[in-house]
Amino acid sequence: MLRYLAKRGITYVFMIFLTTSAGYFLAVSSLKPALLEQERIPRPTPEQVANSMRLKGLDPDLSPWERYVEWLTAILTRWDWGRSPNGAFINAEFGDRVWISTRLFLASIILTLVIGVALGVYSAARQYKFQDRVITSYSYLAYIVPAPIAYFLVQLGAININETVGERIFFVTGISTPGMEPGWAQFIDMLAHYAVPTVAITLVGWGSYQIAQRQYLLDNVNADFVRTARAKGLTRNQAISRHALRVSFIPVAQSIAFTIPAIFAGGFFAEKIFAWPGVGSWSIDAISLQDVNAATATLAYGSVIFALGAILADFATTLVDPRVRVQ
């Protein structure tokens, strides 16, 4: 297993390198931070702009290949991802924001997987009954509604709850209240800020898992191996839980590789709507600010997230599918 994961890891490192390099050349060719620098007031001279960009490693006079060599050399020798046009260091900016995004998305990913699979099994066991129709209808609705609109509706719901109760129970923006003393009050404040965005991301995310798990389980409920299990004395629920469920979970486990990056991508909008200063909102700002290094760093981060999701999917498949043997 360790050798297999190591080989897969090497493959994904190579893919991340290619993706990040291609993204850097695209960013260098399309983003022009010097143009924004020239629009400042008072307006700097072209010489001042060129000198400022040169000091930050963003020399516009160099060719894309020369800038790429300097950028890659700095990463490989000093793990220095460069600077933004405003002078901020990418390493420091990214380090602060990645922890914020991870705290937000980790709980959402776990809840999305657990709730989606559980409701998929529950609705499949009650096919065409009222519970199945309600749950599946909601999943299809959540699947087709754009994530920003869904997040905004959850935010409005939290605001209405606060107004109905007459006090602020849930915080709809920000990650914490400034000036809170460490302790129990700070912990409650953190939960109040986490609750709304976590619920929003989870409500949008678990629908696809519920639909997939329900469909795959229904495909296996009447399979020959399930009939054989029931002929040996197992009840319908026992045959489903011990045999059909494990087989139907295999394709769901494989989809983890795509769902985890999708949750992070959708979370970009959540960070903007709920005013969380994470990687998502930072990456959106990087495009508008013509920040080549920040845009490339977020692309590399997304590639790493996808690679981790793919490795987790491979690992989960080997656990639930006895036919798979890691060579």
Protein Blocks (a to p, Z undefined) as FASTA:
>chain_A
ZZmmmmmmmmmmmmmmmmmmmmmmmmmmmpcfklmmmmpccdddfklmmmmmmmnopafk
bcfklmmmmmmmmmmmnopgbjafkopafklmmmmmmmmmmmmmmmmmmmmmmmmmmmmm
mmmmmghiaklmmmmmmmmmmmmpcfklmmmmmmmmmmmmmmmnopafbdcedjbdehia
cdjklmmmmmmmmmmmmmmmmmmmmmmmmmmmmmmmmmmmmgmklmmmmmnopafklmmm
mmmmmmmmmmmmmmmmmmmmmmmmmmmmmmmmnopabfklmmmmmmmnopaklmmmmmmm
mmmmmmmmmmmmmmmmmmmmmkbccZZ
